Amino acid sequence: MHFDQAGPAHLHARPPNPPAGAARYSRRVELSPPVLPPATWNGTTQESRELAAAIEHNCACQYATDGHRTSTCAPHRMLVADQRALDGLLFVRQIADRLRFEELRSR
């Protein structure tokens, strides 16, 4: 979920009508990003191996001289954090043959 910079209006607490002469104030409630479970591959073991090979082929991670990763590439970030993208890849993979067949049949 993404909030604009000010955040949703219901997160800004402010008394409706402070007593006469009282100082007005507002309090902003800060939210940390939700902790989501890691993304899960819902395909077969073979599809998982092929996905890993494709990610390795397109990997642009950067490593320090001692071998630890200093920056993570987009394909690796997707693999661990983007469930929707993984589900979309799997869906397209599973219907690709049918789509190719329909495309060739319509010509």
N, C-alpha and C positions, 0 to 999 in steps of 0.2 A: 504494500500500500504506500502511496506517495502523497505527502501533504505539501501544500504550497508553503512558502516561507513563514507565513503568519500562523498556519495551522488551522484546523477546523474551529469555527466560532464557538462550539460548545465546550472547548477546552480552555477558554478564557473566562476565569471566574471573576465576577464583579458584583458587588451587592447592588440590587436594583435601585434603591433610594436610600443613600446614607442619611443619617440624622442631620438636621440643620447644624451647620458649623463644623461638622466632622470633615476630616480630610478625605478626599476621594482617593481611591487606590484601585489598582487592578493587579491581578496575580496571573501569571502565565504558567500553565502546567506543561512541562517539557516531557515529551515521550521519547523513549529510545526505540530504535527500530525493532520490530517483533523478531524474536528468535524463531527461525523456521527450521524444520528438520531438513537434513540434507536431501538433495534430489535422489530419486530412486529410478533405476532403469527397469522398466517393466517388460522388456523383451526377452528373447531367448538367450541362452549362453552364447550361441554362435553370433547373434546380432550384437551382443555385448562385446565380443572380441573384435568384430568388424568396426564398431563404434570406437573402440580404444585405438585401433590401427588408424582410423581416419583422424582422430584427435592428435595422435602422435605425429602423423604426417603434416598436420597444420599447426603444430605447436610453435609458439613464439615466446615461450617463457624465457626469462633471463636468469642466469645463474652467476653467483660470485665465484671467484677463483677457488674458494674452499668447497664449492659444490652445493651450497644452499641456495634455494630459489630466492631471487630478489624481486621478481615481478612475475605475476601469473597471467597467462594469455587468456583471451576471451573463450576459446574452446574449453580450456580447463575450468574456467569459472562457470561456464554453462553446465559442465558435467556435474559439478557439485552443488550448484545453487539455482538452476533454472528448470524446475519440474515441467513447466509448460512447454519449453523448448524441447526437452527430451521426449515428452509425450507426442509433440507434433512431429518430430523426426521419426518416431516409431510408427505413427499413423501413416505418414506419407510412404514410408518404407513398405508397409504392409499393403498399400493400395497401388503402388507404383506399377506393378505388372498389369493390373486391370486397366489403369489409365493409359498405358502404352498400347494395350490391345484395343481399347476403344478408339484411341487416336488413329491407329492404323486401319481399323475397320471403317471409319467414317470417310476415308479418302477414296 
